[in-house]
Amino acid sequence: MFYLSPVTKEDLPWLFDLHKAALKEYVEQIWAWDEAWQQDYFYKKFNQNSQLIMLDGKRVGRVTVEEKSDHIFLAYIALLPAYQNKGIGTEVISSVMKEASDKGKPLTLTVLCSNPAKALYERLGFVIVESDEVRHRLTYWLAA
């Protein structure tokens, strides 16, 4: 069973390594991966509301959830490759889905078109509401 832990400044280098390990392949399919640019962008755009996904006392991923006035936004989720396809992401996302449903708000997210995680989101009940050549925007809404 996973648990969440606050991110500290000391976690930032590890979080960039996680970002690279989890998403580089999909970023490269759309744009080139420029290490310096990616690192600079990551640190400038890092969301302090992020939480570490912990399993057996180890950092295995990151999740960022933002509550907006009319929806909950799953801004970021990534797991180290060794922990993908083991149900952890499904558990984390399901807990965010429950939170959104409890608050009576839809849950939205975006995913790169090249990222196979789209299939997981659709399996969990998300539907694509908008797409462009780079990203899909998906929404989950559990009607009351």
C-alpha positions in Angstrom: 0.0 0.0 0.0 1.4 3.4 -1.0 1.3 6.5 1.1 2.0 10.2 0.3 4.7 12.3 1.8 5.5 16.0 1.3 8.2 17.0 -1.1 11.2 18.9 0.3 13.9 20.9 -1.6 16.2 18.0 -1.0 13.9 15.8 -3.2 14.2 18.0 -6.3 17.2 16.3 -7.9 15.6 12.9 -7.4 12.3 14.3 -8.8 14.0 15.4 -11.9 15.6 12.0 -12.3 12.1 10.5 -11.9 10.7 12.8 -14.5 13.4 11.8 -16.9 13.1 8.1 -16.2 9.3 8.1 -16.5 8.7 10.5 -19.4 11.8 11.0 -21.5 10.8 8.4 -24.0 7.4 10.0 -24.6 8.8 13.5 -24.7 11.4 12.4 -27.3 8.6 11.1 -29.6 7.2 14.6 -29.8 10.1 16.9 -29.3 13.8 16.4 -28.8 15.0 15.8 -25.3 17.4 18.7 -24.5 18.7 17.8 -21.0 19.7 21.4 -20.0 16.4 22.8 -21.3 14.3 20.0 -19.6 16.1 20.5 -16.3 15.7 24.3 -16.4 12.0 24.0 -17.3 11.5 21.4 -14.6 12.9 23.5 -11.8 11.2 26.7 -13.0 7.8 25.0 -13.3 8.0 22.7 -10.3 4.8 22.7 -8.2 5.5 22.9 -4.5 2.1 21.1 -3.8 3.6 17.9 -5.1 3.7 14.8 -2.9 6.0 11.8 -3.0 4.5 8.5 -3.6 6.1 6.2 -1.1 6.1 2.4 -0.9 7.9 0.5 1.9 9.7 3.6 2.9 11.1 4.3 -0.6 10.3 7.1 -3.0 8.7 5.5 -6.0 6.9 8.4 -7.7 5.3 11.9 -7.5 1.8 13.2 -7.7 0.5 16.7 -7.9 -3.2 17.5 -7.5 -4.6 21.0 -7.8 -8.1 22.0 -6.6 -9.8 24.5 -8.8 -13.1 26.2 -8.2 -15.0 23.9 -10.7 -12.7 20.8 -10.9 -9.8 18.9 -9.5 -6.8 18.8 -11.8 -4.4 15.9 -11.7 -1.4 18.0 -12.8 1.3 15.4 -12.6 1.8 11.7 -11.8 4.9 9.7 -12.5 6.3 6.4 -11.2 9.8 5.0 -11.5 9.7 2.4 -14.4 10.3 -0.5 -11.9 7.1 0.4 -10.1 4.9 0.9 -13.2 2.3 -1.7 -14.2 2.0 -2.9 -10.6 -1.3 -1.2 -9.6 0.3 1.7 -7.7 -0.6 4.3 -10.3 -4.2 2.9 -10.4 -4.4 3.2 -6.6 -3.1 6.7 -6.5 -5.4 7.9 -9.3 -8.4 6.1 -7.8 -7.8 7.9 -4.5 -7.8 11.2 -6.4 -11.0 10.2 -8.3 -12.7 9.4 -5.0 -11.6 12.8 -3.6 -13.0 14.6 -6.6 -16.3 12.6 -6.5 -16.6 13.3 -2.7 -16.3 17.0 -3.5 -18.8 16.8 -6.4 -16.2 17.9 -8.9 -14.9 16.4 -12.2 -11.3 15.3 -12.3 -9.2 16.4 -15.3 -5.8 15.6 -16.5 -3.6 15.9 -19.6 -1.4 13.3 -21.1 1.1 13.4 -24.0 -0.3 11.7 -27.1 2.7 9.4 -27.1 2.2 8.2 -23.5 0.6 4.8 -23.2 -0.8 5.9 -19.8 -3.8 7.2 -21.8 -5.1 3.6 -21.9 -4.9 3.4 -18.1 -6.9 6.6 -17.7 -9.5 5.4 -20.2 -9.8 2.1 -18.3 -10.4 4.0 -15.1 -13.3 5.9 -16.8 -11.7 9.0 -18.1 -12.9 10.3 -21.5 -11.0 12.4 -23.9 -12.7 15.8 -24.2 -10.1 17.6 -26.3 -6.9 16.7 -28.2 -4.3 18.4 -30.2 -1.1 17.1 -31.9 0.7 17.0 -28.5 -1.7 16.2 -25.7 -5.1 14.7 -24.8 -7.2 16.4 -22.1 -9.3 13.8 -20.3 -12.1 14.2 -17.7 -13.6 11.8 -15.2 -17.0 12.6 -13.8 -18.9 10.4 -11.4 -22.4 11.6 -11.7 -24.2 11.8 -8.3 
